[in-house]
């Protein structure tokens, strides 16, 4: 009897250890960001995006309720429209290729414009093609805690004027990568950065520098706060901000990364 109680006690202790261990090691991340167009208080248009990270899956919910699920294990992205009860699935490789084809078509269209048409489009988009001076990226001495994570302060200037400010957290980036296959996510991010760099379709040299510097910062850690000040590199000259406002560790149910039953599968508009 005594031996039985001892075995039972050991089993309970082991079970408690597994529960505690799983609660810590198996917990996912829920990250909430706020994006604002414009930097003038009270006049900015804001939207909130919530992302869930767990077990090689990332679910991102837009403010309108639509969401996407990236599954690195299968290399797929699922886009879901709850209002229409529809969803579509594409491979990450196909998505990158579709975006690249779109960029190639846009560049071909711009190449066919006359100098007058091109100049008019640049003016409408508020893009300056005049001589531009070099941008400078500097790491500042201060730091602050944002959403519970210590973040290093960086600034990008041009002619002594602030172009952008950034707060970067290496600790949050590492925590996010624990939930994902580092090699796969870095490969996907590299492809997306390559496409993003092509968005500078007019070849604005200042914008090229800015994109390169921001990609450099992304390698340092997760950008938890970012301010783009109004300038000729912003198409609307309003500037923008984005900030991580909340980070929670919690066990996310597997159903959160699944399409609800009864939803209709559709094809992407870009698919043939």
N, C-alpha and C positions, 0 to 999 in steps of 0.2 A: 504493500500500500504506500509506504514511504517512498519507495523507488518510483512508483507510478506518479505520485505527486511531483517528484523531482523532474521526471521526464516532461510532465504536463507544464510545469513552471518554465522549463527550458524552451518548450514549443511556443508558449505565450510570449516569452521574451524575444524569441526569434521573429515571431509574427509582428510584434510591436516594432522591432528594428526595421523590418521590411516596409511597414506602413510609413514610418518616419522617413526612411531612406527614399522611398518612392515619392513622398510628398515634396522632398527637397530636390532629388535628382530628376524626377519625371515632370516637375512643374514647367509649364510653358510661360511665355511672356505675352502680356497684353500692353501694347503701346498706343497711346493716343496723341495725335498731332493736331495742331491748329494752323491752318494756312490763311494768310490775309493778303489781299491785293490792295496795295497802297500802304503808305506808312504814316498817314495823318490820322491821329486818334479820333474816333467817332465817325470817320468817313470811309473806313476800310471795310471791304466785303470779306467776311470770314467763312470758312468751312472747316468741319472737323472730320478727320479720317482715323479710324481705329484699325490696328493691325494685330493679328494673333499669330504667334510663332510657336510651333511645337512639332517635334519629330519630323523634320524635313518638309514641313508644310507651312505656308504663309497665307493667311486669309486677310484680305483688306476690304473694309466696308466703307463705301463712300457715304456722304451725307444724305444722298437721295435714296439710300437703301440698297443700291446695286453693290455687288461684291465680286471679288475674284479670289480664286484659290490656286496658289502655285504649289505643285507637288514635285519636289526635286527628285524624289525616288523614282517617279514615273516620267519625269521631264515634261509635265503637262501644265497648262493653265486652263482653269474653268471659269467662265464668266457667267454670273447669275443675275437675272432680273426678277426679283420677287413679285413685283407688281403684275408682270405679265406671266409669271410662273414659267419662265423659259430659261434655258441655259445652253451654252455652247462650249465645246472643248477643242483646244488646239495644242500642239506640242510647242514647247518653248523655242525649238529650232525653227519651226514653221512660222511662229510669230515674229521672230527676228528677221527671217527672210521676207515676210510680208511687209514689215516696216521698211526694210532696205529697198524693196521694190517701189514702195511709195516715195521714198526719198529720191530714188533714181528718176522717177517720173516728174517729180517737182523740179529737180535740177535740169532735166531736159526741157521742161516748159520755160524755165527762167532763161535758159540759154537761147531760146528762140525769140525772146523779147528784144525790141529795139532799144538803143541806149536811152531814148526818151521815155519809153514805157517802164524800163527798169528804174530810172531815176524817179519817176512818179510813184512807183510802188515803194521804193525805199523811203520817200518822203511821207507817204501815207502811213507807213509802219514806224516812222520816227527813228529811222536808223541813219546815223551819220557815217559817211564814207570818207570824211576828210582825214587829214593826218592825225594820228593818235600817238600819244606818248605811252611809255612802258608802264605796266601795272606792277605794283610791288606787294608781295605777300610777306607779312610780318607776324611772328608769334609774340604776343604781349606777355608781360610778366604776371598778370592777374588771372584768376580762374574763379568759377562759381559753381554752385550745385544747382543743377537743373533737373527737375523731376527725380531728385534723390541721387543724381550721379555727378561726380566732379567733372567739370568740363574746362578744357584749355581754351583761352581766348586768342583768336586770330583776327587780323584786319587786312583788307586789300585796299590799297590807295592808288590814285592816279593824280599826278601833279599835287600831291599833298592832300587831296580830297578823298574822303571815304567813298569807296565803291560798294564794299560789302563788309559785314562783320559776321564772325562765325564762332560758335562754341562747340568744341569737339570732345566727345567722351570715348576714350579707348576702352574703359571698363564696360560700358553698355554694348559697344560693338562686339567685344569678346563674348559677352553673355548671349547676344543674339546668335552668334556663330556656333554656340554650343548646341543650339536647336537645329542647326542645318549642316549639310555637307559643305564644308568650307571650299573644297575644290570646285564643286558644281555651282555654288552661288557666285563665286568669284569669276567663273567662266561666263555666267549669265550677265553679271554686272559689267564685265568687260565688253561684251557684245552690245549691251544697252548704251554704255558710254560712247562706243564707236558710232552708234546711230545718233545719239544726242549731239555729238560734236558736228554732225552733218546738218543739224538744224540751223547752223550759222550759214544759211544758203547764200548770203550776200558777201561773205568773206570779210566781215568786219574784224579787223585785226585785234581790237580791244576785247571783243567778245570771245575770240579764239583764246586769247591769254586768260580771260576769266574762267572759261570752261576748263582749261588745263590746270589752273590753280585749284579749282574746286575738286577736280578729280584727285589731285594730290592730297587735299585735305581728307577726302573720303578714305584714303589709305591709312591716314593717321588714326581714324576712329569714326564713330557715328556722329554726324552733325546734328546736335540736339537743339540748336537755335541758329537761325540764319536771317540776316537782314540784307536785302538788296536796296540800296538807296536809289532814288530817281536819277536817271541819267540817260544818255543816248543809246546805251546798251539794252535798256528796257524798251520793248516795243511800244508800250503805252506811256512810258516815262513816269509811271506812278510808283514804281518800286514794289517790293513785297516782303513779307516776313513768314517764317514758319518756325514752329517751336514744339518740342515734345513737352506735353503738360502732365503726362501721367505714365508711369511704368509699373505694372503689377506682375508678380509671379503667381501663377495659379494653374491648377490642373484643368486643362481644357478638354471637354468631352470630344471623343472621336467624331460624333455627329456634327460638330461645328464645322468640320472640313468635308462634309458630304452634302450633295444636292438633295433637298427634300423630295420625298416620294411624290409622284404625280406631276412633276415638272416636265415640260416638253423640251426635247433636245432639238436645237436649231443649228443651222450652218452660219458661220461668220460671213458677213457681207463681202469680205475680201477673198473668201475661198471660192474656187471654181467648181 
